[in-house]
Amino acid sequence: MLLVTVDGTSQPVPALWLREQSRDASQLDLVSDQRLFDPHLLPLDLSITDATVDTVNAADDTTTVWARFSDGHEERFAADELAIAIDPDDGCPDPIAWRSDLGSPPRHDWRRLQDPAGLEAALHDFLAYGTIVVHDSPTTELTVLDIATRFGYVRETNFGRYFDVRSVPKANDLAYSPVPLGPHTDNPYRVPTPGIQLLHCLVNETSGGLSTLVDAIAVTDQLRSEDPEGLDLLIDTVVRFHFRDDDTALDSHRPIVDVDHKRRVTGLHYSPRLDHIPLMSVEQTQAFHRARRRLAELLADPAFEIRFLLNAGEAAVFSNDRVLHGRTGFDPQEGMRHLQGCYIDHDAPRSRYRVLRRNLTRSFASLAP
């Protein structure tokens, strides 16, 4: 029997799992990294008929696992590759939770984003903190789209490829008014919710309209320490979000707190202007509301908020679900305030970071003596 130790516990290696890891050229196209066989069709009773674990190179502790299967396939697997398959590393920085003492988002020069090393540094900080500010960019219209394409692919919505944030009469969204906006997630009524938002300042002649950001990971860490059962309610209770105007009718159903496959918080779907709780018992409703109210209090707590003026030529880039954004009110009579925004999804920045890291590592390796 082939055994593996995971988190200090030994367990048998399922034949179906090991067979699926095949990297033999007869089983896997080594260019596309796609299988040449269908693991879904393997026999349910597949078994490992013989196996050995061998140390190939004692100097660097290289170990391989050779196995023969009941379907006739046999292969030698690299033990380090199997370890990665058991506990995969996605190759991106771990999130760094932050509070108000962060002061302001990490800043990166627009001109440096044209260079692979500069872009890699900006992506690293974005993935770690969930937000950066790009400075010294042009103040011409549609620059936001140029900035966005450095990080990913622009996602078009009913608002268009980009949108203008300025005060207009009879606005179909409060963002297009001068009123203050509390921390929120944009477009939680979409499926999927836009992953990343960019807001590029063309001009700000007002004394107000300060940008505000709050880290959902830090806030939910605090809520978990105070009321873990309440946090569980926010993770497990599905609420409805909706948006309506003359041309659009959008609805989605999802929990306020979003988690990954390990139940780690990745962000929030949070917008008090747009959410509707489901019909539950009086006790369930009160328990859910108690947790939601405490979440709202923490999101509004200055201890978790950074507040800064976005100047002309600066663009705030932030994870729309992890980093909740808002702004202070402003007086449009003081002068013009005009931002342009757009959305991109999460996958492209993560992919670009991995590729840049891989290519930069190769580049540095080629310089080694």
C-alpha positions as CSV (number, residue, x, y, z in Angstrom):
1,M,0.0,0.0,0.0
2,L,1.3,3.5,-0.9
3,L,1.0,5.9,2.0
4,V,1.4,9.7,2.2
5,T,1.7,11.9,5.3
6,V,-0.5,15.1,5.2
7,D,-0.5,17.4,8.2
8,G,1.1,14.7,10.4
9,T,-1.4,12.0,9.4
10,S,-0.7,9.1,7.2
11,Q,-3.3,8.0,4.7
12,P,-3.5,5.7,1.7
13,V,-2.9,7.3,-1.7
14,P,-6.1,6.6,-3.8
15,A,-5.2,5.0,-7.1
16,L,-7.7,7.2,-9.0
17,W,-6.0,10.3,-7.6
18,L,-2.4,9.2,-8.5
19,R,-3.4,8.0,-11.9
20,E,-4.9,11.4,-12.6
21,Q,-1.6,13.1,-11.9
22,S,0.0,11.4,-14.9
23,R,2.6,13.5,-16.7
24,D,3.8,10.8,-19.1
25,A,4.0,11.9,-22.7
26,S,1.5,9.2,-23.7
27,Q,-1.0,10.6,-21.2
28,L,-0.4,14.4,-21.3
29,D,0.3,16.9,-24.1
30,L,3.5,18.5,-22.7
31,V,3.0,21.7,-24.7
32,S,-0.5,22.6,-23.7
33,D,-0.3,20.7,-20.4
34,Q,-3.7,19.1,-21.2
35,R,-4.5,15.4,-20.8
36,L,-4.7,13.0,-23.7
37,F,-6.9,10.7,-21.6
38,D,-10.2,11.2,-19.8
39,P,-9.8,10.5,-16.1
40,H,-13.6,10.5,-15.7
41,L,-13.7,7.2,-17.5
42,L,-11.2,5.3,-15.4
43,P,-12.7,2.2,-13.8
44,L,-14.1,2.8,-10.3
45,D,-12.1,-0.2,-8.9
46,L,-8.8,1.0,-10.3
47,S,-6.0,0.0,-8.0
48,I,-2.2,0.3,-7.6
49,T,-0.8,-3.2,-8.2
50,D,2.8,-2.3,-7.4
51,A,4.7,0.7,-6.1
52,T,8.2,1.8,-4.9
53,V,9.5,5.0,-3.4
54,D,13.1,5.7,-4.5
55,T,15.7,8.3,-3.7
56,V,17.2,9.1,-7.1
57,N,19.8,11.7,-5.9
58,A,20.8,11.7,-2.2
59,A,22.6,15.0,-2.6
60,D,19.5,17.0,-3.3
61,D,17.1,14.5,-1.8
62,T,15.3,13.9,-5.1
63,T,12.6,11.3,-4.6
64,T,10.4,9.5,-7.1
65,V,7.3,7.3,-6.8
66,W,7.0,4.5,-9.3
67,A,3.6,2.9,-9.6
68,R,1.8,0.3,-11.7
69,F,-2.0,0.4,-12.1
70,S,-4.6,-2.2,-12.7
71,D,-5.4,-0.7,-16.1
72,G,-1.8,-1.5,-17.2
73,H,-0.4,2.0,-17.0
74,E,2.9,2.5,-15.1
75,E,4.8,5.6,-14.4
76,R,7.5,7.3,-12.3
77,F,6.2,10.4,-10.6
78,A,8.4,13.2,-9.1
79,A,7.6,13.3,-5.4
80,D,7.9,17.1,-5.3
81,E,5.3,17.5,-8.0
82,L,3.0,15.2,-6.1
83,A,3.5,17.4,-3.0
84,I,2.4,20.4,-5.0
85,A,-0.7,18.6,-6.2
86,I,-1.6,17.7,-2.6
87,D,-1.2,21.3,-1.4
88,P,-1.0,23.6,-4.5
89,D,0.5,27.0,-4.3
90,D,-1.2,29.4,-6.7
91,G,2.0,31.4,-7.2
92,C,0.6,34.7,-6.0
93,P,1.3,36.7,-2.9
94,D,-0.8,35.9,0.2
95,P,-3.2,38.7,1.2
96,I,-1.9,41.2,3.8
97,A,-4.7,42.4,6.0
98,W,-4.5,46.2,6.8
99,R,-6.1,48.9,8.9
100,S,-6.0,52.6,8.9
101,D,-2.4,52.7,9.9
102,L,-1.6,51.6,6.3
103,G,-2.1,55.4,5.6
104,S,-2.6,55.1,1.8
105,P,-2.4,52.4,-0.9
106,P,1.0,51.5,-2.3
107,R,1.9,53.9,-5.1
108,H,3.3,53.0,-8.5
109,D,4.4,55.3,-11.3
110,W,2.4,54.9,-14.5
111,R,5.6,55.1,-16.6
112,R,7.1,52.1,-14.7
113,L,4.1,49.9,-15.6
114,Q,5.5,49.8,-19.2
115,D,8.5,47.8,-17.8
116,P,8.1,44.2,-16.8
117,A,9.8,44.6,-13.4
118,G,7.7,47.7,-12.7
119,L,4.5,46.0,-13.6
120,E,5.5,42.9,-11.5
121,A,6.0,45.1,-8.5
122,A,2.6,46.8,-9.0
123,L,0.8,43.5,-9.4
124,H,2.6,42.1,-6.3
125,D,1.3,45.0,-4.1
126,F,-2.1,44.9,-5.7
127,L,-2.5,41.1,-5.0
128,A,-1.1,41.5,-1.4
129,Y,-3.0,44.6,-0.3
130,G,-6.0,44.5,-2.7
131,T,-5.3,48.1,-3.8
132,I,-2.7,50.4,-5.3
133,V,-2.6,54.0,-6.7
134,V,-1.1,54.6,-10.1
135,H,0.3,58.1,-10.3
136,D,1.7,60.5,-12.9
137,S,-0.6,59.1,-15.6
138,P,-2.0,61.4,-18.4
139,T,-5.1,63.4,-17.6
140,T,-6.7,62.8,-21.0
141,E,-10.0,61.0,-21.2
142,L,-10.0,57.2,-21.6
143,T,-6.6,56.9,-20.0
144,V,-8.3,54.6,-17.5
145,L,-8.7,52.1,-20.3
146,D,-4.9,52.2,-21.0
147,I,-4.1,51.7,-17.3
148,A,-6.6,48.8,-17.2
149,T,-5.1,47.0,-20.1
150,R,-1.8,46.8,-18.2
151,F,-3.5,44.7,-15.6
152,G,-6.2,42.8,-17.5
153,Y,-9.1,43.0,-20.0
154,V,-11.8,45.6,-19.7
155,R,-15.2,44.2,-18.8
156,E,-18.1,45.9,-20.6
157,T,-21.4,46.4,-18.7
158,N,-24.6,48.3,-19.3
159,F,-22.6,51.3,-18.2
160,G,-20.3,50.7,-21.2
161,R,-16.6,49.9,-21.4
162,Y,-16.0,52.9,-19.0
163,F,-18.1,55.2,-17.0
164,D,-17.9,58.9,-16.0
165,V,-18.2,59.6,-12.2
166,R,-19.5,63.2,-11.9
167,S,-22.6,64.8,-10.5
168,V,-25.5,64.7,-13.0
169,P,-29.2,65.4,-12.6
170,K,-31.6,62.5,-12.1
171,A,-28.7,60.0,-11.8
172,N,-29.6,56.3,-12.1
173,D,-26.9,55.6,-9.4
174,L,-25.9,57.6,-6.3
175,A,-22.3,57.5,-7.5
176,Y,-23.3,60.2,-10.0
177,S,-24.4,62.6,-7.3
178,P,-22.5,64.7,-4.8
179,V,-23.7,62.8,-1.7
180,P,-21.3,60.9,0.5
181,L,-21.0,57.1,-0.2
182,G,-20.3,54.6,2.6
183,P,-18.1,51.5,2.0
184,H,-19.7,49.2,-0.6
185,T,-19.1,46.7,-3.4
186,D,-20.0,47.9,-6.9
187,N,-22.5,45.9,-8.9
188,P,-23.2,43.0,-6.4
189,Y,-26.3,42.4,-8.5
190,R,-24.2,41.1,-11.5
191,V,-23.2,37.5,-12.1
192,P,-20.3,37.5,-11.6
193,T,-19.6,40.7,-9.7
194,P,-16.9,42.8,-11.3
195,G,-13.6,41.7,-9.7
196,I,-11.5,44.8,-9.9
197,Q,-12.4,48.5,-10.3
198,L,-10.3,51.4,-11.6
199,L,-11.1,55.1,-10.9
200,H,-8.9,57.6,-12.7
201,C,-9.1,61.3,-11.7
202,L,-9.1,63.7,-14.6
203,V,-9.8,66.8,-12.4
204,N,-10.9,67.5,-8.8
205,E,-11.4,71.1,-8.0
206,T,-13.5,70.5,-4.9
207,S,-12.4,70.3,-1.3
208,G,-14.4,67.2,-0.7
209,G,-14.8,63.9,-2.5
210,L,-12.1,62.1,-0.6
211,S,-11.7,58.5,-1.6
212,T,-12.2,55.9,1.2
213,L,-11.1,52.3,1.3
214,V,-11.6,49.5,3.9
215,D,-10.1,46.0,3.9
216,A,-12.7,43.3,4.2
217,I,-10.2,40.8,5.4
218,A,-9.2,42.9,8.4
219,V,-12.8,43.7,9.2
220,T,-14.0,40.1,9.0
221,D,-11.0,39.0,11.1
222,Q,-12.2,41.4,13.8
223,L,-15.8,40.1,13.4
224,R,-14.6,36.5,13.7
225,S,-12.8,37.3,17.0
226,E,-16.0,38.9,18.4
227,D,-18.7,36.7,17.0
228,P,-17.7,33.7,15.0
229,E,-21.3,32.4,14.8
230,G,-22.4,35.8,13.4
231,L,-19.7,35.6,10.7
232,D,-20.9,32.1,9.8
233,L,-24.4,33.5,9.3
234,L,-23.0,36.1,6.9
235,I,-21.1,33.4,5.0
236,D,-24.0,31.0,4.8
237,T,-27.1,33.2,4.3
238,V,-28.0,34.1,0.8
239,V,-29.4,37.6,0.2
240,R,-30.8,39.2,-3.0
241,F,-29.2,42.2,-4.8
242,H,-31.0,44.1,-7.5
243,F,-30.6,47.0,-9.9
244,R,-33.3,48.6,-12.0
245,D,-33.4,51.5,-14.5
246,D,-35.3,52.1,-17.7
247,D,-33.1,49.6,-19.7
248,T,-31.8,47.2,-17.1
249,A,-33.1,44.6,-14.6
250,L,-30.4,42.7,-12.8
251,D,-30.6,40.3,-9.9
252,S,-28.3,38.0,-8.0
253,H,-28.4,35.8,-5.0
254,R,-25.3,35.4,-2.9
255,P,-24.0,35.7,0.7
256,I,-22.6,39.0,2.0
257,V,-19.3,37.3,3.0
258,D,-17.5,35.4,0.2
259,V,-15.0,32.6,1.1
260,D,-12.7,30.3,-0.8
261,H,-12.6,26.5,-0.8
262,K,-10.9,26.6,2.6
263,R,-13.5,28.9,4.0
264,R,-11.1,31.8,4.1
265,V,-12.7,35.2,3.5
266,T,-11.9,36.6,0.1
267,G,-14.2,39.6,0.1
268,L,-17.7,41.0,0.6
269,H,-20.8,41.5,-1.5
270,Y,-21.9,44.5,0.5
271,S,-24.2,47.4,-0.5
272,P,-26.9,48.5,2.0
273,R,-28.6,50.4,-0.9
274,L,-29.2,47.2,-2.8
275,D,-29.5,44.1,-0.6
276,H,-32.7,42.3,0.6
277,I,-32.6,39.6,3.2
278,P,-34.6,36.3,2.7
279,L,-37.7,35.5,4.7
280,M,-36.5,33.6,7.8
281,S,-37.9,33.0,11.3
282,V,-37.9,36.0,13.7
283,E,-35.0,34.5,15.6
284,Q,-32.9,33.8,12.4
285,T,-33.7,37.3,11.1
286,Q,-32.6,39.0,14.3
287,A,-29.4,36.9,14.6
288,F,-28.5,37.7,10.9
289,H,-29.3,41.4,11.4
290,R,-27.2,41.6,14.5
291,A,-24.2,40.2,12.6
292,R,-24.8,42.4,9.6
293,R,-25.2,45.5,11.8
294,R,-21.9,44.8,13.6
295,L,-20.3,44.3,10.1
296,A,-21.6,47.7,9.1
297,E,-20.2,49.3,12.3
298,L,-16.8,47.9,11.7
299,L,-16.8,49.0,8.1
300,A,-17.5,52.5,9.2
301,D,-15.0,52.5,12.1
302,P,-12.1,54.9,11.3
303,A,-9.7,52.3,12.7
304,F,-10.2,50.3,9.5
305,E,-10.5,53.1,6.9
306,I,-7.9,54.9,4.9
307,R,-9.0,58.3,3.4
308,F,-7.1,60.2,0.7
309,L,-7.5,62.7,-2.0
310,L,-7.3,61.3,-5.5
311,N,-5.5,63.9,-7.5
312,A,-5.6,64.6,-11.3
313,G,-3.5,61.9,-13.0
314,E,-3.9,59.4,-10.3
315,A,-5.9,56.1,-10.6
316,A,-7.1,54.0,-7.7
317,V,-7.0,50.3,-8.5
318,F,-8.8,48.1,-6.0
319,S,-10.3,44.7,-5.6
320,N,-14.0,45.4,-5.8
321,D,-14.9,42.6,-3.3
322,R,-12.0,42.6,-1.0
323,V,-11.5,46.4,-0.6
324,L,-14.7,48.3,-0.1
325,H,-14.7,51.8,-1.4
326,G,-16.6,55.0,-0.8
327,R,-16.1,58.7,-0.8
328,T,-16.9,61.8,1.3
329,G,-19.5,64.3,0.0
330,F,-18.5,67.3,-2.1
331,D,-20.0,70.6,-3.3
332,P,-20.2,70.7,-7.1
333,Q,-20.5,74.4,-6.9
334,E,-16.8,74.6,-5.8
335,G,-15.6,73.3,-9.1
336,M,-15.4,70.3,-11.4
337,R,-14.8,66.8,-10.1
338,H,-14.5,64.2,-12.9
339,L,-13.3,60.6,-12.6
340,Q,-13.5,57.8,-15.2
341,G,-13.8,54.2,-14.2
342,C,-13.9,50.7,-15.6
343,Y,-13.9,47.1,-14.5
344,I,-11.7,44.1,-15.1
345,D,-11.9,40.6,-13.7
346,H,-9.6,38.9,-11.1
347,D,-8.0,36.2,-13.3
348,A,-5.9,38.3,-15.7
349,P,-3.8,40.2,-13.0
350,R,-3.1,36.9,-11.3
351,S,-2.1,35.3,-14.5
352,R,0.1,38.2,-15.6
353,Y,1.9,38.2,-12.2
354,R,2.7,34.5,-12.5
355,V,4.0,34.9,-16.1
356,L,6.1,37.9,-15.2
357,R,7.6,36.1,-12.2
358,R,8.4,33.1,-14.4
359,N,10.0,35.2,-17.1
360,L,11.9,37.5,-14.7
361,T,13.2,34.4,-12.9
362,R,14.4,33.0,-16.2
363,S,16.0,36.3,-17.1
364,F,17.9,36.6,-13.8
365,A,18.9,32.9,-14.1
366,S,20.5,33.6,-17.5
367,L,22.7,36.3,-15.9
368,A,24.0,33.9,-13.3
369,P,27.8,33.1,-13.6
